[in-house]
Amino acid sequence: MDFDFDEPVDRRGTHSLKWDKYRGRDIIPLWVADMDFRVAPPISTALHTHVDHGIFGYTVVPDELVDVVVERLADRYHWDIRPEWIVWLPGLVTGINVACRAVGDSGDAVLTTIPVYPPFLSAPVFSSRELITAPMVAQNDRWQFDFDLLERSITRHTRLLLLCSPHNPCGRVFTKDELAVLAEICERYDLVICSDEIHCELLLDADRHHCPTTALSPEVAQRTITLMAPSKTFNIPGLGCSYAVIPDTALRKHFTNAMRGIVPHVNALGYTAALAAYRDSTVWHRALLDYLRQNREMVERFIERTPGLSMHHVEATYLAWIDTRDAGFEDPATAFENAGVGLSDGKDFGSEGFVRLNFGCRRALLEEALERLRRALCF
Ligand SMILES: Cc1ncc(COP(=O)(O)O)c(C=O)c1O
């Protein structure tokens, strides 16, 4: 079946966070991580059926969704989980914040790498934890962990590592070896690992494979909270349905205790969409990845021939992490906004001089945005 990812879908006036930011201004929004594509037809159909039923009461997770998640993790990663290890969440950012509250005590420290998805930087602070950051390094043409620096950053108060894998915004799919070194450090210093794997089904390179951190060994699994969701892959972030997988009973109890009275139920339509996404939308998913791959080529080719800008190859996600430091902008995100393109400001990710570009949009719009970026650099 063919899907028309080139179809223009007007999102203006639909209360879209992405598009409303620039309401009434001629700025192409390529910032927050949602895509401009309509969902897979099975998701629309399932939602229509649900809406036609007309009742939206409190909803428990459908047994079939649990079965589908268990099977999916086994099929894709040879990761065998028990249904009771899953904790359903209305959002992954909720999971990051709950993890910070569930591990250690006020005043303890949380370690993460920068740049990183901004809630990794705010969640420890919101949770009365000290935030410790260790920069990633660009080596051999890709972003990598600096293991020595990471290890040196750990203090006697550090209890938790927040890991983003695959990495937003660096676009890396970490190898099993890289993750094993990281996990070994965490074991040595007795850190819990919270591994946000929301982008794990957006792998763009055929020779890359996602390895869930927890699947490294049974010992690593005992110290790991894995966060996953269908929302990025199937473009349903507005429907709020995510989950944590926590094999260790005591850790899971701490996590669910930290949720008590604060974290609401997953909404009924979120479960419906998640089930249709995972169970029925494989063909759409494959077509999406093909389309995103071509958009990625377009962005990478553009950056290659544009003096002042550089980036590393995007192995996963629909996000390009662009280094503008040679372009001489004082404030690159504003300069690009003034040229008609809304990008995410690297400052919010812990790295000044960078911008993040979301290429999950129709190709003609991306082309226009890149042309505007080129013009911004000519001034
Ligand atoms: C790494 C990462 N985690 C979490 C989220 C957001 O999750 P949610 O919308 O379910 O809170 C995003 C969204 O871009 C993300 O990139």
The ligand as a Tripos MOL2 file, in Angstrom:
@<TRIPOS>MOLECULE
LIG
   16    16     1     0     0
SMALL
NO_CHARGES

@<TRIPOS>ATOM
      1 C1         13.7710   11.4290   24.3180 C.3       1 LIG1
      2 C2         12.3490   11.8460   24.4950 C.ar      1 LIG1
      3 N1         11.6730   11.4540   25.5840 N.ar      1 LIG1
      4 C3         10.3880   11.8130   25.7890 C.ar      1 LIG1
      5 C4          9.7190   12.6060   24.8810 C.ar      1 LIG1
      6 C5          8.2980   13.0470   25.1090 C.3       1 LIG1
      7 O1          7.5260   12.0700   25.6420 O.3       1 LIG1
      8 P1          6.0130   12.3900   26.0630 P.3       1 LIG1
      9 O2          5.4360   13.3060   25.0550 O.co2     1 LIG1
     10 O3          5.3870   11.0420   26.0770 O.co2     1 LIG1
     11 O4          6.0660   12.9970   27.4370 O.co2     1 LIG1
     12 C6         10.3990   13.0360   23.7350 C.ar      1 LIG1
     13 C7          9.7200   13.9330   22.7920 C.2       1 LIG1
     14 O5         10.2920   14.4910   21.9110 O.2       1 LIG1
     15 C8         11.7320   12.6410   23.5410 C.ar      1 LIG1
     16 O6         12.4110   13.0160   22.4430 O.3       1 LIG1
@<TRIPOS>BOND
     1     1     2 1
     2     2     3 ar
     3     2    15 ar
     4     3     4 ar
     5     4     5 ar
     6     5     6 1
     7     5    12 ar
     8     6     7 1
     9     7     8 1
    10     8     9 2
    11     8    10 1
    12     8    11 1
    13    12    13 1
    14    12    15 ar
    15    13    14 2
    16    15    16 1
@<TRIPOS>SUBSTRUCTURE
     1 LIG1         1 GROUP 0 **** ****
